[in-house]
Structures are given as structure tokens and as C-alpha cells.
Amino acid sequence: MNASSPLDWRTLPAAIWRGRTASLRPVQHPDPVRLDDLLGIDEQKRKIIQNTERFLAGQPCNHVLLWGSRGTGKSSIVKALLNAYAPRGLRVIEVDKDDLHDLPEIVDDIRDRSQRFIIYCDDLSFEDGENQYKHLKSVLEGSLELPPENVRIYATSNRRHLLPEYMKDNAQSQVVGREIHHGDAVEEKISLADRFGLGLSFYPISEPQFFEIVDHLFGEVADREQLHIRARRFSIEKGVRSGRTARQFYNQFVGEF
């Protein structure tokens, strides 16, 4: 790690790893999203808050994989956790998938610090031939040395198992007695996701939930029915109902209702 610009983690809440310069860039303008802003994902929030509070208290807790449909709040919930718990010592380091080979060095630099660190990997997935995921394993479960007690990985992905899955992989599976024995290819792919002790799934929201988010963003309006009609049309044109779609609708039409 670049030692020319050491970071003061006593006051700095978050940083982004820049692989080209092998250094951490402080986050100067964090996303202000709050947990109360995230609607329609109450159960996911409850579980990740519980896990994060246990982490901050030094109690047993898990690495977290948030997976599912796009725009459903997976990334926002991690940003909101930082805003909620930074005063209690939570710190976040964002690491891009392509820079995971630097992960052991990043972790070595923070493992003895008093703060609690989330290594945040957004949109994490791997294609055939990519092996960056192997660098995750020493942090997730350790090697000769136990993994650091003050570091957890929170990753988001559109894929449940992070790696592509093909019909030919399942063809290797066999039924022995009444048990399914997966082939080596499937086992390899499942084993990575299994290292995340807490898996949270995110799905497209219902129309009433979509309207609830829209109402939360717009506040008091003169014509609520017309707002919902326009919001429905916008979501149909986008092809998805999600918190992200509601935010985009707000950004385009705020001030018109």
C-alpha cells in the first residue's frame, strides 16, 4: 500500500482502493442515503443491521452477500449502514472486482486497527476464466493465519453464486441414494457463495411498494392520483419497478406535482 499518504481512520469513514496507484482515496462526499429512505426491504434491513451491530460489538457475525434484481437497494443499504454506524467506529473500503488481487495487502494494513472495517465489493460476479475470486478466500475463511476479526466483506451481485452456471455443469450431478452429489464445476461455483454466511435476496417490488417509495420522495403533492399514473407509466417504460426507478422518476419530474 502507498505509504506516502497514510489515512487517519479515527476520523475518515470511508475510502476507495485505486489499484493503478496502489493507494486508498478518501471518500470526500459520501452518498447521504439513510436506512429510513430504503422502503420495501424491511426484512433485508433487519438482518443486515443485526449482523452489523454484532460486528461492531465484537460478537460472532457473518460476511454478507446481497444478491438479486438490479436497482432494488443492494448498494444503497451498504451506504446507509456507513452513515448510520460511522460514529460508532464502522469504516468502509470499496474495492473493485478487478483489484481483488490487492485484497490481502489491504487487509494486512487494517487488521490491527481498533476500527471495524467493511470491505465493500459492488456488482461482484465473475466470468469463465477469471480467478480474482480466489483472493477473497483468505479473507473470508483465512489460510495459515486466521482471518482478521475486525474485517467483514459485504458484496452485492446480480448472481446468487457469483459465477456463471450452465446446463452442462448440472449434467455432472448424480443422485446417490436420495442425495444429490454435484459435479466438481458446480461445487466450485457454489463454494464461493457459501463462504458468505449471510445471503440476502432482493426482488422487484410490487406496484403498491413502488408508489410508497414515490410518495416518500415527493412528499405532499396536489394530485396524488396523477402522480401515480405518471409513475406507473414511467416504470413501464423503464421495464422495472425498483427504488432506483422511483428515484429516477423523482429526479425527472420533481416540481411538476
QUISULTA-V492732 format. One record per pair of residues at least 4 apart in sequence whose C-alpha atoms are under 8 Angstrom apart, sorted by the first residue. I is the first residue (numbers start at 1). J is the second residue. D is the distance in Angstrom with one decimal. If there is no record, write none. Layout:
i:I j:J d:D
i:I j:J d:D
//
This chain:
i:1 j:22 d:5.6
i:1 j:23 d:5.7
i:1 j:105 d:6.9
i:1 j:106 d:6.9
i:1 j:109 d:7.8
i:2 j:6 d:7.7
i:2 j:21 d:7.7
i:2 j:22 d:5.9
i:2 j:23 d:5.0
i:2 j:24 d:7.8
i:7 j:12 d:7.4
i:7 j:26 d:7.7
i:8 j:12 d:6.0
i:9 j:13 d:6.9
i:9 j:91 d:7.8
i:9 j:115 d:7.4
i:10 j:89 d:8.0
i:10 j:115 d:7.7
i:12 j:26 d:7.3
i:12 j:91 d:7.7
i:13 j:27 d:7.7
i:13 j:82 d:7.5
i:13 j:86 d:5.9
i:13 j:90 d:7.1
i:13 j:91 d:4.9
i:13 j:92 d:6.6
i:14 j:26 d:6.3
i:14 j:27 d:5.5
i:14 j:91 d:5.5
i:14 j:92 d:4.7
i:14 j:93 d:5.7
i:14 j:94 d:7.9
i:15 j:24 d:5.9
i:15 j:25 d:5.3
i:15 j:26 d:4.3
i:15 j:27 d:5.0
i:15 j:92 d:6.6
i:15 j:93 d:5.0
i:15 j:94 d:6.4
i:16 j:24 d:5.5
i:16 j:25 d:5.2
i:16 j:26 d:6.5
i:16 j:27 d:6.8
i:16 j:93 d:5.6
i:16 j:94 d:4.7
i:16 j:95 d:6.4
i:17 j:22 d:7.2
i:17 j:23 d:5.9
i:17 j:24 d:4.5
i:17 j:25 d:6.3
i:17 j:93 d:7.0
i:17 j:94 d:6.2
i:17 j:95 d:5.4
i:17 j:96 d:7.5
i:18 j:22 d:5.7
i:18 j:23 d:5.5
i:18 j:24 d:6.0
i:18 j:25 d:6.9
i:18 j:95 d:7.9
i:18 j:99 d:7.9
i:19 j:23 d:6.8
i:19 j:99 d:5.7
i:19 j:102 d:7.4
i:30 j:79 d:8.0
i:31 j:79 d:6.7
i:32 j:79 d:7.9
i:32 j:80 d:7.4
i:32 j:83 d:7.0
i:33 j:37 d:6.6
i:33 j:76 d:6.9
i:33 j:79 d:6.7
i:33 j:80 d:5.3
i:33 j:83 d:7.5
i:34 j:38 d:7.2
i:34 j:79 d:7.9
i:34 j:80 d:4.7
i:34 j:81 d:7.7
i:34 j:83 d:6.7
i:34 j:84 d:7.2
i:35 j:45 d:7.8
i:35 j:77 d:6.7
i:35 j:80 d:5.3
i:35 j:81 d:7.0
i:35 j:84 d:7.6
i:37 j:216 d:8.0
i:38 j:73 d:7.1
i:38 j:76 d:7.8
i:38 j:77 d:7.4
i:38 j:243 d:7.7
i:39 j:209 d:7.6
i:39 j:212 d:7.7
i:39 j:213 d:6.2
i:39 j:243 d:7.8
i:40 j:205 d:7.0
i:40 j:209 d:6.0
i:40 j:213 d:8.0
i:41 j:45 d:6.2
i:41 j:73 d:7.9
i:41 j:202 d:7.8
i:42 j:46 d:6.1
i:43 j:47 d:6.3
i:44 j:48 d:6.2
i:44 j:200 d:6.2
i:44 j:201 d:7.7
i:45 j:49 d:5.9
i:45 j:77 d:7.4
i:46 j:50 d:6.2
i:47 j:51 d:6.2
i:48 j:52 d:6.0
i:48 j:64 d:7.9
i:49 j:53 d:6.0
i:49 j:81 d:7.6
i:50 j:54 d:6.3
i:51 j:55 d:6.2
i:51 j:61 d:5.7
i:51 j:62 d:6.8
i:52 j:56 d:6.3
i:52 j:61 d:7.6
i:53 j:57 d:6.2
i:54 j:58 d:6.3
i:54 j:59 d:5.0
i:54 j:60 d:6.6
i:54 j:61 d:6.0
i:55 j:59 d:5.8
i:55 j:60 d:6.8
i:55 j:61 d:5.7
i:55 j:116 d:7.6
i:55 j:150 d:7.8
i:56 j:88 d:7.6
i:56 j:89 d:7.5
i:56 j:90 d:7.1
i:56 j:116 d:6.4
i:58 j:149 d:8.0
i:58 j:150 d:7.9
i:62 j:152 d:7.2
i:62 j:196 d:6.7
i:62 j:197 d:5.0
i:62 j:198 d:5.9
i:63 j:140 d:7.2
i:63 j:152 d:5.3
i:63 j:153 d:5.1
i:63 j:154 d:6.0
i:63 j:195 d:7.6
i:63 j:196 d:4.9
i:63 j:197 d:5.6
i:63 j:198 d:6.2
i:64 j:152 d:7.9
i:64 j:153 d:6.3
i:64 j:154 d:4.7
i:64 j:155 d:6.3
i:64 j:196 d:5.4
i:64 j:197 d:6.4
i:64 j:198 d:4.8
i:64 j:199 d:5.8
i:64 j:200 d:7.6
i:65 j:154 d:5.9
i:65 j:155 d:5.0
i:65 j:156 d:5.8
i:65 j:157 d:7.5
i:65 j:193 d:7.6
i:65 j:196 d:5.9
i:65 j:198 d:6.3
i:65 j:199 d:4.8
i:65 j:200 d:6.3
i:66 j:74 d:5.9
i:66 j:154 d:7.6
i:66 j:155 d:6.1
i:66 j:156 d:4.6
i:66 j:157 d:6.3
i:66 j:199 d:5.9
i:66 j:200 d:4.8
i:66 j:201 d:6.0
i:66 j:202 d:7.3
i:67 j:74 d:7.2
i:67 j:156 d:5.6
i:67 j:157 d:4.7
i:67 j:158 d:5.2
i:67 j:159 d:6.1
i:67 j:160 d:5.8
i:67 j:199 d:7.4
i:67 j:200 d:6.3
i:67 j:201 d:5.1
i:67 j:202 d:6.1
i:68 j:72 d:7.8
i:68 j:157 d:6.7
i:68 j:158 d:4.8
i:68 j:159 d:6.6
i:68 j:160 d:7.1
i:68 j:201 d:5.5
i:68 j:202 d:4.6
i:68 j:203 d:5.9
i:69 j:158 d:6.0
i:69 j:202 d:6.0
i:69 j:203 d:5.4
i:69 j:204 d:6.3
i:70 j:158 d:6.8
i:70 j:242 d:7.9
i:71 j:242 d:5.6
i:71 j:243 d:6.1
i:71 j:244 d:4.8
i:71 j:245 d:7.2
i:72 j:202 d:6.2
i:72 j:203 d:6.7
i:72 j:204 d:6.6
i:72 j:205 d:7.8
i:72 j:242 d:5.3
i:72 j:243 d:5.6
i:72 j:244 d:6.7
i:73 j:77 d:5.9
i:73 j:202 d:7.8
i:73 j:243 d:6.5
i:73 j:244 d:7.5
i:74 j:78 d:7.1
i:74 j:156 d:6.2
i:74 j:202 d:7.3
i:75 j:79 d:6.6
i:75 j:122 d:6.8
i:75 j:156 d:6.6
i:76 j:80 d:6.0
i:77 j:81 d:6.2
i:78 j:82 d:6.6
i:78 j:120 d:7.9
i:78 j:154 d:7.7
i:79 j:83 d:6.6
i:80 j:84 d:6.2
i:81 j:85 d:5.9
i:81 j:86 d:8.0
i:82 j:86 d:5.4
i:82 j:90 d:6.6
i:82 j:91 d:6.9
i:82 j:92 d:6.9
i:85 j:89 d:6.7
i:85 j:90 d:5.5
i:86 j:90 d:4.5
i:86 j:91 d:6.2
i:89 j:115 d:5.2
i:89 j:116 d:6.1
i:90 j:115 d:6.3
i:90 j:116 d:5.1
i:90 j:117 d:6.0
i:90 j:118 d:7.5
i:91 j:115 d:6.8
i:91 j:116 d:6.0
i:91 j:117 d:4.7
i:91 j:118 d:6.2
i:92 j:117 d:5.5
i:92 j:118 d:4.7
i:92 j:119 d:5.9
i:92 j:120 d:6.6
i:93 j:117 d:7.1
i:93 j:118 d:6.3
i:93 j:119 d:5.0
i:93 j:120 d:5.9
i:94 j:119 d:5.9
i:94 j:120 d:4.6
i:94 j:121 d:6.0
i:94 j:122 d:7.8
i:95 j:99 d:6.5
i:95 j:100 d:6.9
i:95 j:103 d:7.9
i:95 j:119 d:6.9
i:95 j:120 d:6.1
i:95 j:121 d:5.5
i:95 j:122 d:7.9
i:96 j:100 d:6.7
i:96 j:121 d:6.0
i:96 j:122 d:7.1
i:97 j:121 d:6.7
i:97 j:122 d:7.9
i:97 j:124 d:6.2
i:97 j:125 d:7.9
i:97 j:132 d:7.2
i:98 j:132 d:7.1
i:99 j:103 d:7.3
i:100 j:132 d:5.9
i:100 j:133 d:7.3
i:100 j:135 d:6.1
i:100 j:136 d:7.1
i:101 j:132 d:6.3
i:101 j:135 d:5.7
i:102 j:106 d:6.3
i:103 j:107 d:6.1
i:103 j:135 d:6.8
i:103 j:136 d:7.4
i:103 j:139 d:8.0
i:104 j:108 d:6.1
i:104 j:135 d:7.3
i:104 j:138 d:7.5
i:104 j:139 d:7.2
i:105 j:109 d:6.5
i:106 j:110 d:6.9
i:107 j:111 d:5.8
i:107 j:139 d:7.8
i:107 j:148 d:7.8
i:107 j:151 d:7.6
i:110 j:117 d:7.9
i:111 j:148 d:5.5
i:111 j:149 d:7.5
i:111 j:150 d:6.3
i:111 j:151 d:7.1
i:112 j:150 d:8.0
i:113 j:150 d:7.9
i:114 j:150 d:7.8
i:115 j:150 d:7.1
i:116 j:150 d:4.8
i:116 j:151 d:6.2
i:117 j:150 d:6.0
i:117 j:151 d:4.8
i:117 j:152 d:6.5
i:118 j:151 d:5.8
i:118 j:152 d:5.0
i:118 j:153 d:5.6
i:118 j:154 d:6.4
i:119 j:151 d:7.1
i:119 j:152 d:6.2
i:119 j:153 d:4.7
i:119 j:154 d:6.2
i:120 j:153 d:6.1
i:120 j:154 d:5.1
i:120 j:155 d:5.8
i:121 j:153 d:7.5
i:121 j:154 d:6.5
i:121 j:155 d:4.6
i:121 j:156 d:6.5
i:122 j:155 d:5.7
i:122 j:156 d:5.0
i:122 j:157 d:6.9
i:123 j:155 d:7.3
i:123 j:156 d:5.1
i:123 j:157 d:4.6
i:123 j:158 d:6.9
i:124 j:155 d:6.5
i:124 j:156 d:5.9
i:124 j:157 d:4.9
i:124 j:158 d:7.8
i:124 j:162 d:6.7
i:125 j:157 d:6.2
i:125 j:158 d:7.6
i:125 j:159 d:6.8
i:125 j:162 d:4.5
i:125 j:163 d:5.9
i:126 j:130 d:6.0
i:126 j:131 d:7.8
i:126 j:132 d:7.9
i:126 j:133 d:7.5
i:126 j:162 d:6.2
i:126 j:163 d:5.1
i:126 j:164 d:7.1
i:127 j:163 d:6.2
i:127 j:164 d:6.2
i:128 j:163 d:7.7
i:128 j:164 d:7.2
i:132 j:136 d:7.6
i:133 j:137 d:7.2
i:133 j:192 d:7.8
i:134 j:138 d:7.9
i:135 j:139 d:7.6
i:136 j:140 d:6.1
i:137 j:141 d:5.9
i:137 j:142 d:6.8
i:137 j:192 d:7.8
i:137 j:195 d:7.9
i:138 j:142 d:4.2
i:138 j:143 d:5.4
i:138 j:147 d:6.8
i:139 j:147 d:5.4
i:139 j:148 d:7.4
i:140 j:147 d:6.8
i:140 j:152 d:7.7
i:140 j:153 d:7.4
i:140 j:195 d:6.4
i:140 j:196 d:7.5
i:141 j:146 d:7.2
i:141 j:147 d:5.9
i:141 j:195 d:7.3
i:142 j:146 d:4.7
i:142 j:147 d:4.4
i:143 j:147 d:7.6
i:147 j:151 d:8.0
i:157 j:162 d:6.7
i:158 j:162 d:7.7
i:159 j:163 d:7.1
i:159 j:164 d:7.9
i:160 j:193 d:7.3
i:161 j:189 d:6.2
i:161 j:190 d:5.7
i:161 j:192 d:7.1
i:161 j:193 d:5.1
i:162 j:189 d:7.5
i:162 j:192 d:7.6
i:162 j:193 d:6.7
i:163 j:189 d:5.9
i:164 j:189 d:8.0
i:165 j:169 d:6.9
i:165 j:186 d:7.6
i:165 j:189 d:7.8
i:166 j:170 d:7.0
i:167 j:171 d:6.4
i:168 j:172 d:7.1
i:169 j:173 d:7.6
i:169 j:183 d:6.9
i:169 j:185 d:5.9
i:169 j:186 d:5.9
i:170 j:182 d:7.2
i:170 j:183 d:7.0
i:170 j:186 d:6.8
i:171 j:183 d:7.9
i:172 j:182 d:6.7
i:172 j:183 d:4.6
i:172 j:184 d:7.7
i:173 j:180 d:6.9
i:173 j:181 d:5.6
i:173 j:182 d:4.2
i:173 j:183 d:4.8
i:174 j:180 d:5.9
i:174 j:181 d:5.2
i:174 j:182 d:6.4
i:174 j:183 d:7.6
i:175 j:179 d:5.6
i:175 j:180 d:4.6
i:175 j:181 d:6.0
i:176 j:180 d:6.4
i:176 j:181 d:6.9
i:182 j:186 d:6.0
i:182 j:187 d:6.0
i:183 j:187 d:6.2
i:184 j:188 d:6.1
i:185 j:189 d:6.5
i:186 j:190 d:6.1
i:187 j:191 d:5.9
i:188 j:192 d:7.0
i:189 j:193 d:7.4
i:190 j:194 d:6.2
i:191 j:195 d:6.6
i:192 j:196 d:7.7
i:204 j:240 d:7.3
i:204 j:241 d:6.1
i:204 j:242 d:6.0
i:205 j:209 d:6.0
i:205 j:210 d:6.4
i:205 j:241 d:6.0
i:205 j:242 d:6.0
i:206 j:210 d:6.2
i:206 j:241 d:7.3
i:207 j:211 d:6.2
i:207 j:232 d:7.9
i:207 j:241 d:7.2
i:208 j:212 d:6.2
i:209 j:213 d:6.4
i:210 j:214 d:6.3
i:210 j:241 d:6.4
i:210 j:242 d:6.6
i:210 j:243 d:7.1
i:210 j:246 d:6.9
i:211 j:215 d:6.0
i:211 j:228 d:6.5
i:211 j:231 d:7.5
i:212 j:216 d:6.2
i:213 j:217 d:6.3
i:213 j:243 d:6.8
i:213 j:246 d:6.5
i:214 j:218 d:6.2
i:214 j:231 d:7.6
i:214 j:246 d:5.6
i:214 j:247 d:7.6
i:214 j:250 d:7.2
i:215 j:219 d:5.7
i:215 j:220 d:7.8
i:217 j:247 d:7.5
i:217 j:250 d:6.8
i:218 j:250 d:7.0
i:218 j:254 d:7.0
i:221 j:257 d:5.6
i:222 j:257 d:6.2
i:223 j:227 d:6.4
i:223 j:257 d:6.6
i:224 j:228 d:6.3
i:225 j:229 d:6.3
i:226 j:230 d:6.2
i:227 j:231 d:6.1
i:227 j:257 d:6.9
i:228 j:232 d:6.0
i:229 j:233 d:6.3
i:230 j:234 d:6.1
i:231 j:235 d:6.2
i:231 j:246 d:7.6
i:231 j:249 d:6.8
i:232 j:236 d:6.3
i:233 j:237 d:6.3
i:234 j:238 d:6.3
i:234 j:249 d:6.8
i:235 j:239 d:6.0
i:235 j:240 d:5.7
i:235 j:241 d:5.6
i:235 j:245 d:6.6
i:235 j:246 d:7.9
i:236 j:240 d:6.7
i:236 j:241 d:7.9
i:238 j:245 d:7.4
i:240 j:245 d:7.2
i:241 j:245 d:6.1
i:241 j:246 d:7.5
i:242 j:246 d:6.3
i:243 j:247 d:6.2
i:244 j:248 d:6.2
i:245 j:249 d:6.1
i:246 j:250 d:6.2
i:247 j:251 d:6.2
i:248 j:252 d:6.3
i:249 j:253 d:6.1
i:250 j:254 d:5.2
i:253 j:257 d:7.8
//
